[in-house]
Amino acid sequence: MSLDVSPALLEQAERGEVDEAAFVDCVRTSLPYAWGMISSLVDRLKADGGEFADNQTPPPNEQARGQLLRALASDAIRGSLERHFGVRLAFQNCHRVAVFPLDPAVDQRLVRFTSVRGQLLNQSPELRDC
């Protein structure tokens, strides 16, 4: 899944620096499932507090799964989303996305979530082909 880049945004990129807010808006409109997932987790983290908020529900279809993978696999997209929402993103498999606040107090929880052990403990046969 590629981004739906407007001619104006493409022209901006060809000239040099790109307005990150315009890029984030491009991501929002191009990857609505991923955007909705991440923004809902950010809202939940803000409302509930705690060390992190995560999703454990698989995407409803392959298109949604592709959007999530695209958003989190791209350093540019992921970094822009982290800056836009003011969080750190973590990703374990085809759907387990977590948002962590920019707070050093939760660094150890982030390390556990993104560890090899955390990855192994989050496996299941149902997710083998995701």
RARA-V110951 format. One line per field, one symbol per residue. ss: DSSP state (2 for helix, 1 for strand, 0 for the rest). psi: psi as a letter, one per 20 degrees, with the letter a starting at -180 (. if undefined). burial: # if it has 9 or more other ideal C-beta (glycine too) atoms within 8 Angstrom, else .. A space follows every 50 residues. Layout:
ss: ???
psi: ???
burial: ???
//
This chain:
ss: 00000022222222200002222222222202222222222222222200 01110000000222222222222022222222222011111000001111 100222222222200222222000222000
psi: prqnpqhghggghhhcqpohhhghhggghhmhgggggghhhgggghghba hrprpjpqqhrhggghgggghihpggggghggggilrpqqphbiinqqpq qmohhjghgggghjrgggghijqqhhjhj.
burial: ........##.##....#.#.###.###.######.###.##.##..... .####..##....#########....##.###.##.####.######### #....#..##.###...##..#....#...
//
